[in-house]
Amino acid sequence: MANYALRVPESLFAYARKVAEEENVSMNQFFVTAIAEKVSALKTEAYFRERRERGDPADFEAWLAASPDREPEAGDELP
């Protein structure tokens, strides 16, 4: 496991400490989880960007056109 000295503004650190206490986790666990969440969000964004670039709107339109034209099943209706 690696160590990294992190400089955090006092106001942000105080808020992070408060949230960590409310969540009953250590500051280390809070920061590691926050970093993991951000990395996951960035990787997800990159994945969908790559999928969008591979997509073909004409193929999507053809798929929609081939879908049956019927009422949605119970519970799937729009509000």
C-alpha positions in Angstrom: 0.0 0.0 0.0 1.3 3.5 -0.9 1.4 6.6 1.3 0.8 10.1 0.1 1.0 13.3 2.0 -2.1 15.3 1.2 -2.6 19.0 1.7 -6.2 19.9 2.4 -7.7 23.3 3.1 -8.8 23.5 6.7 -12.4 24.2 5.9 -12.6 21.1 3.6 -10.7 19.0 6.1 -13.1 20.0 8.9 -16.1 19.1 6.8 -14.5 15.8 5.8 -13.8 15.0 9.5 -17.4 15.7 10.4 -18.8 13.5 7.6 -16.4 10.7 8.5 -17.5 10.9 12.1 -21.2 10.8 11.1 -20.4 7.8 8.9 -18.4 6.1 11.7 -15.3 5.7 9.5 -11.7 6.8 9.8 -10.4 9.8 7.9 -8.2 7.4 6.0 -11.2 5.3 4.9 -13.2 8.4 4.1 -10.5 9.7 1.8 -9.8 6.4 0.2 -13.5 5.9 -0.5 -13.8 9.4 -1.9 -10.9 8.8 -4.3 -12.3 5.4 -5.3 -15.7 7.0 -6.1 -14.1 9.7 -8.2 -11.9 7.2 -10.1 -15.0 5.1 -10.7 -16.9 8.1 -12.0 -14.1 9.1 -14.4 -13.8 5.5 -15.7 -17.5 5.2 -16.2 -17.5 8.5 -18.1 -14.7 7.3 -20.3 -16.5 4.0 -21.0 -19.7 5.7 -22.1 -17.8 8.2 -24.2 -16.0 5.3 -26.0 -19.3 3.5 -26.5 -21.0 6.6 -27.8 -18.2 7.0 -30.4 -18.7 3.4 -31.6 -22.5 3.8 -31.8 -24.3 4.4 -35.1 -27.5 6.5 -34.9 -28.8 4.7 -38.0 -28.5 1.4 -36.3 -30.4 2.7 -33.3 -33.1 4.1 -35.5 -33.4 0.7 -37.2 -33.6 -1.0 -33.9 -36.4 1.3 -32.8 -38.3 0.8 -36.0 -38.1 -3.0 -35.5 -39.5 -2.7 -32.0 -43.2 -3.6 -31.6 -45.6 -0.7 -31.4 -47.6 -1.6 -28.3 -48.6 -0.2 -24.9 -46.1 -0.5 -22.1 -46.5 -3.3 -19.6 -48.2 -2.4 -16.3 -45.7 -0.4 -14.1 -43.6 0.7 -17.1 -45.9 3.7 -18.1 -44.6 7.2 -18.0 -46.1 9.4 -15.3 
